[in-house]
Amino acid sequence: MIKSMTGFGRGEHSDGKRNISVEIKSVNHRYGDISVKMPRRYSFAEEKIKSTIKKTVSRGKVDVSIIVENLTEDDVTVKLNTMVAKQYIENLKELRQAFDLEGEVTLQFLAALPDVMKAVPDVEDEDEIWQAIRIPLEQAVKNLDNMRMTEGSKLSEDLLMRGELIRGFVKQIEEHAPRVSEIYAEKLRERIKELLGNHVTVPEDRVMMEAAIFADKCNITEELVRLDSHMLQLKDIIGKSHQPTGKKLDFLVQEMNRETNTIGSKANDIDITNLMLEIKSEIEKIREQVQNIE
């Protein structure tokens, strides 16, 4: 089953010390690109987060947002820097004497000065933190993958429908193509009569030879067979593949366009040209859809 590159997944977990929520959203991208936004103190887990996502997501622009809400107060320690406080006091006394100022250095004033007292995050058990993040992360990845598969299923239905439409147009061209040389021969006879009049007889074998040469130049049998084969390949890739197929389908669409352009340039028939325009329209829609496939 094919997967879309567009999706969203969310996971939540609480281990009693902290609430963790993980949100992942992905959009189409030529390559795999994962960016993680989370508190700096947990950045040690970034590579593990990316590695976990890569097990499921191979292509797409993936944005990960991780929010950690601490439930306890023992995750920080307030540290007193007495050396800084001492320097403040000495400098303030010197300032007071130098300018003959009044006032006392109070505890409240001193504690409010920068770097005298600072809340410092405690050193946490990295493995414990990773295990706490891993649970909602895997939930979010699973939900993301489910959405991508659901979207992929819709894309599959649309691609298969358009593939069958194209096969129908190809069938119409195959039925009409043999008549192209006959139509040409008839037009050639009429043109000769217009130019020379009815009193001149043109050898039928000459007309048929010219029609045969024309038919050989306009022969599109091989291209039609290959184009139909590409539609069967499209169906086979969508129905059987369990691996990322976006790049493979993108290449297949290029081959479809190649055969279509060749048929359009060789056909030299208005009915076939109109059918080819319908085919090119459907191939373009397939190409647009393929851009969203992993």
ZIGITA-V618733 format. One record per residue. N is the residue number from 0. SS is DSSP state (H for helix, E for strand, C for the rest). Layout:
# ZIGITA-V618733
<<N:SS> <N:SS>>
This chain:
# ZIGITA-V618733
<<0:C> <1:C> <2:C> <3:E> <4:C> <5:C> <6:E> <7:E> <8:E> <9:E> <10:E> <11:E> <12:E> <13:E> <14:C> <15:C> <16:C> <17:E> <18:E> <19:E> <20:E> <21:E> <22:E> <23:E> <24:E> <25:E> <26:E> <27:C> <28:C> <29:C> <30:C> <31:E> <32:E> <33:E> <34:E> <35:E> <36:E> <37:C> <38:C> <39:H> <40:H> <41:H> <42:H> <43:H> <44:H> <45:H> <46:H> <47:H> <48:H> <49:H> <50:H> <51:H> <52:H> <53:H> <54:C> <55:C> <56:C> <57:C> <58:C> <59:E> <60:E> <61:E> <62:E> <63:E> <64:E> <65:E> <66:E> <67:E> <68:E> <69:E> <70:C> <71:C> <72:C> <73:C> <74:C> <75:E> <76:E> <77:E> <78:E> <79:E> <80:C> <81:H> <82:H> <83:H> <84:H> <85:H> <86:H> <87:H> <88:H> <89:H> <90:H> <91:H> <92:H> <93:H> <94:H> <95:H> <96:H> <97:H> <98:H> <99:C> <100:C> <101:C> <102:C> <103:C> <104:C> <105:C> <106:H> <107:H> <108:H> <109:H> <110:H> <111:C> <112:C> <113:C> <114:C> <115:C> <116:E> <117:E> <118:E> <119:E> <120:E> <121:C> <122:C> <123:C> <124:C> <125:H> <126:H> <127:H> <128:H> <129:H> <130:H> <131:H> <132:H> <133:H> <134:H> <135:H> <136:H> <137:H> <138:H> <139:H> <140:H> <141:H> <142:H> <143:H> <144:H> <145:H> <146:H> <147:H> <148:H> <149:H> <150:H> <151:H> <152:H> <153:H> <154:H> <155:H> <156:H> <157:H> <158:H> <159:H> <160:H> <161:H> <162:H> <163:H> <164:H> <165:H> <166:H> <167:H> <168:H> <169:H> <170:H> <171:H> <172:H> <173:H> <174:H> <175:H> <176:H> <177:C> <178:H> <179:H> <180:H> <181:H> <182:H> <183:H> <184:H> <185:H> <186:H> <187:H> <188:H> <189:H> <190:H> <191:H> <192:H> <193:H> <194:H> <195:H> <196:C> <197:C> <198:C> <199:C> <200:C> <201:C> <202:C> <203:H> <204:H> <205:H> <206:H> <207:H> <208:H> <209:H> <210:H> <211:H> <212:H> <213:H> <214:H> <215:H> <216:H> <217:C> <218:C> <219:C> <220:H> <221:H> <222:H> <223:H> <224:H> <225:H> <226:H> <227:H> <228:H> <229:H> <230:H> <231:H> <232:H> <233:H> <234:H> <235:H> <236:H> <237:H> <238:H> <239:H> <240:C> <241:C> <242:C> <243:C> <244:C> <245:H> <246:H> <247:H> <248:H> <249:H> <250:H> <251:H> <252:H> <253:H> <254:H> <255:H> <256:H> <257:H> <258:H> <259:H> <260:H> <261:H> <262:H> <263:H> <264:H> <265:H> <266:H> <267:C> <268:C> <269:H> <270:H> <271:H> <272:H> <273:H> <274:H> <275:H> <276:H> <277:H> <278:H> <279:H> <280:H> <281:H> <282:H> <283:H> <284:H> <285:H> <286:H> <287:H> <288:H> <289:H> <290:C> <291:C> <292:E> <293:C>>
